[in-house]
Amino acid sequence: MTDWRTQATEPLSAQTVREEAWKRIGPVRLDRVVPERDALTLHHWLTHPASAFWQMTELGLDDVLAYQQRLAESTDEHAWIGRVAGRPRFMVETYDPARVLLKGVYRARAGDVGMHLLVAPPDGPRLHGLTDAVMAATMRFCFGTLRAQRVVVEPDVRNTAIAAKNAAAGFRVVREIDLPGKRAALSVCSRDDFASSRLGARTIHEDHR
């Protein structure tokens, strides 16, 4: 079986997005972060007050560049930049929970993929349905391109917005755990959990109700 940590990956296709309920926002595409190209954009996102739960608001541009370079060189962690209608709108980090962050805290199963999602801070009129579309696309990317059997997340327990979005995607809280800088709600989502969730089950017909 191919190891997801080393396999070549493909971005989420526009065809996949055309089958979703959020067609109106435009195609969603995920590509690997290129540190030298994307560091400035990611620095703006990570240091914005809206991204406080990422605990990176004090980082300088060189710090973000070095962080992204480390991820680019890792076999256990990867960073992806997401574009909506060609415009950078979000970042996804994926990791092997048996080797990164949750090692010794959580007994990961084969096929588990850890995930962090950061949606860009708002810079204009609110785009209705954007965060739903981004979360759904990210989950399909993990289950499709990365061949995950389950997706694992560990958001800060105080982050009620992401808790609601995770629940909409089918995540179930396993327990609370202590991680560096936060009390986290360790949560998992299987393929079946996502497929039966509000975000996973939506069809294009819902747009016309």
C-alpha positions in Angstrom: 0.0 0.0 0.0 1.3 3.4 -1.0 2.4 5.6 2.0 0.4 8.9 1.9 3.3 10.7 3.4 5.5 10.2 0.3 3.1 9.8 -2.6 2.7 12.4 -5.3 -0.6 14.2 -4.8 -3.0 15.9 -7.1 -5.0 19.1 -6.3 -8.8 18.8 -5.8 -10.3 19.0 -9.3 -12.8 21.7 -10.4 -15.0 18.8 -11.5 -15.4 17.7 -7.9 -16.5 21.2 -6.9 -19.1 21.3 -9.7 -20.9 18.4 -8.1 -21.2 20.3 -4.8 -23.9 22.6 -3.4 -21.5 25.6 -3.4 -20.9 25.8 -7.1 -21.6 29.6 -7.0 -18.3 30.4 -5.2 -16.1 29.0 -7.9 -13.7 26.1 -8.3 -11.7 25.0 -5.2 -8.2 23.8 -5.7 -5.5 22.7 -3.2 -1.8 22.7 -4.1 1.3 22.2 -2.0 2.6 25.4 -0.3 5.7 26.8 -2.0 7.3 28.6 0.9 9.1 31.3 -1.1 5.9 32.1 -3.0 3.3 31.8 -0.3 5.1 33.0 2.9 3.9 36.6 2.7 0.3 35.6 2.2 0.5 33.1 5.0 2.2 35.5 7.3 -0.7 37.9 6.8 -3.2 35.2 7.7 -1.4 33.7 10.6 -0.6 37.0 12.3 -4.2 38.4 11.9 -6.1 38.7 15.2 -8.8 36.3 13.7 -6.1 33.6 13.7 -5.3 33.8 17.4 -6.0 30.2 18.1 -3.1 29.2 15.8 -0.7 30.9 18.4 1.4 32.5 15.7 0.3 36.1 15.8 3.7 37.3 17.0 5.7 35.6 14.2 7.8 37.7 11.7 7.9 37.0 8.0 11.2 35.1 8.3 9.7 32.9 11.0 6.7 32.0 8.8 9.1 31.3 5.9 11.3 29.0 8.1 8.2 27.2 9.4 6.9 26.6 5.9 10.3 25.4 4.7 10.4 22.9 7.6 7.0 21.6 6.6 8.0 21.4 2.9 11.0 19.2 3.9 9.1 16.9 6.2 7.8 13.5 5.4 5.3 13.6 8.3 3.7 17.0 7.8 2.5 18.9 4.7 1.1 22.3 4.0 -1.4 23.1 1.3 -2.7 26.4 0.0 -6.3 26.5 -1.1 -7.7 28.7 -3.8 -11.3 29.5 -4.5 -12.0 30.8 -8.0 -8.2 31.2 -8.4 -7.8 33.3 -5.3 -5.9 32.1 -2.2 -8.5 31.7 0.5 -7.3 29.0 3.0 -4.4 26.8 4.2 -4.5 23.2 5.2 -1.9 21.4 7.2 -1.9 17.6 7.2 0.2 15.4 9.5 0.7 11.8 10.7 -0.8 11.8 14.2 1.3 8.7 15.1 4.5 10.7 14.6 3.6 14.4 15.0 1.8 16.4 17.8 -0.3 13.5 19.1 2.5 11.0 19.5 2.2 9.5 23.0 -1.1 11.2 23.6 -3.4 9.4 21.2 -3.2 5.9 19.8 -3.6 6.6 16.1 -4.9 3.9 13.7 -3.6 3.0 10.3 -5.1 5.5 7.8 -5.5 8.4 10.3 -4.6 11.8 8.9 -4.3 14.8 11.2 -5.6 18.1 9.8 -5.5 21.8 10.6 -7.6 24.3 8.6 -7.1 28.1 8.4 -9.5 30.2 6.4 -8.1 33.6 5.4 -9.3 36.5 7.5 -12.2 38.5 5.8 -11.0 41.3 3.6 -14.3 42.3 1.9 -18.0 41.4 1.8 -18.8 38.1 3.3 -19.0 35.2 0.8 -21.9 33.1 1.9 -21.1 29.4 2.0 -17.3 29.9 1.8 -16.4 28.1 5.0 -18.8 25.3 4.3 -17.3 24.8 0.9 -13.7 25.0 2.2 -14.3 22.5 4.9 -16.1 20.1 2.6 -13.4 20.4 0.0 -10.7 19.8 2.6 -12.4 16.7 3.9 -12.8 15.3 0.4 -9.1 16.1 -0.3 -8.1 14.1 2.8 -10.3 11.1 2.1 -9.6 11.2 -1.7 -6.2 12.4 -2.5 -4.6 11.5 0.8 -6.6 8.3 1.1 -7.4 8.9 4.8 -9.6 6.4 6.6 -10.2 8.9 9.4 -9.4 12.6 9.8 -8.2 13.7 13.3 -8.3 17.3 14.6 -7.5 18.8 18.0 -9.0 22.4 18.2 -8.8 24.6 21.2 -11.9 23.9 23.3 -12.6 27.6 23.4 -12.9 27.8 19.6 -16.6 27.4 19.4 -16.7 28.4 15.7 -14.5 25.6 14.5 -16.3 23.2 16.9 -19.5 23.9 15.1 -17.9 23.5 11.7 -16.3 20.3 12.7 -19.6 18.9 13.9 -21.2 19.9 10.6 -18.5 17.8 8.8 -19.2 14.7 11.0 -16.4 15.0 13.6 -17.0 13.4 17.0 -15.2 14.6 20.1 -13.3 11.7 21.6 -12.0 13.5 24.7 -10.2 16.6 25.9 -6.4 16.5 26.0 -3.6 18.9 27.0 -1.4 20.1 24.1 1.2 22.9 24.1 -0.6 26.1 24.7 -4.1 24.7 24.7 -6.7 22.4 26.1 -7.9 20.6 23.0 -11.0 18.7 21.9 -9.5 15.6 20.3 -12.0 14.7 17.5 -12.2 12.1 14.7 -14.2 11.8 11.5 -14.5 8.6 9.5 -15.5 8.4 5.9 -19.0 7.3 6.9 -19.2 10.1 9.4 -18.4 12.6 6.8 -20.7 11.1 4.2 -23.7 11.3 6.5 -22.9 14.8 7.8 -24.5 18.0 6.8 -21.5 19.0 4.7 -20.8 15.6 3.3 -24.3 14.8 2.3 -25.2 18.1 0.6 -26.1 17.9 -3.1 -26.2 20.5 -5.8 -30.0 20.4 -5.7 -30.0 22.2 -2.3 -29.0 25.4 -4.0 -32.3 25.6 -5.7 -34.6 25.0 -2.7 
